[in-house]
Amino acid sequence: MLDSDRVFAGSVPENYDHYMVPLIFEPYAADLAQRVAALSPVAVLEIAAGTGVVTRALAPLLLSNARYVVTDLNQPMLDYAASRQPPNSRITWRQADAMKLPFEDASFDVICCQFGAMFFPDRPSAYREAKRVLKPEGYFLFSVWDCIEENVFADDVTNTLAQMFPDDPPRFLARTPHGYHDPVLIRGDLAKAGFSRVAIETKAEQSHASSPRIPAVAYCQGTLLRDEIQTRDAGKLGTATDRAEAAIASKHGSGKVSAKIQAHVISAAA
């Protein structure tokens, strides 16, 4: 992972929430929210909340006396998430780095994180921080994407851009969002941090869009792939998006499109 893979700013938060969230994140957010709520926690920490898709799903399910702290490394993403959330006195918004959480030991019953662990520069260290702020017998619930080949639209876009920039293909999607998918490695990293009773469930869903244009714009302009394209040629973002759209249309049709997405959902006990 590159340092630039962690900076979500500019127009990315809005495009990310408008395109990426309904395309791939919403079904997993609903699932993670149900898993957290089933534990009846009274103190919840969300790490790497992004634009708040899990927050919007989980907040209505929590107990009336629950305390919910929502964090992200990137203030623009957190600001956007807060702007989308209905008023809720139980929620506290706070910029925070998963590598150095600004909370006391044993502060939370549950920590959740949807598709954020892939961005941690040192995952065992981040997991140790999570364990530190969890209460005894607390739970860490998080999800990561499976390999890019199991996430079809992402793979389609990556392959298209490799043809467009053969000498220096943009590899953000394969390198970071889909770069941490080995269950053996995940279990090992959690064990290094002192977690036990680790359960990993591989969960497939379908990504749906009203046209091939939606996933093309979502990946090319709603993720940090946008920066990789513009770094290679500042004037080629539109062309890259058009080519991704054409590739998806040729494979999946020109009307409504759908394709497989797949992720690992992990539960670990403190």
Secondary structure, DSSP 8 states (H G I E B T S, - for coil): --GGGG---TTHHHHIIIIIIIIIIHHHHHHHHHHHHTT--SEEEESS-TTSHHHHHHGGGS-TT-EEEEEES-HHHHHHHHHHS---TTEEEEE-BTTB--S-TT-EEEEEEES-GGG-SSHHHHHHHHHHHEEEEEEEEEEEE--GGGSHHHHHHHHHHHHHSTTS---HHHHTTTS---HHHHHHHHHHTT-EEEEEEEEEEEEEESSTHHHHHHHHHSSTHHHHHHHH-TT-HHHHHHHHHHHHHHHH-SSSEEEEEEEEEEEEE-
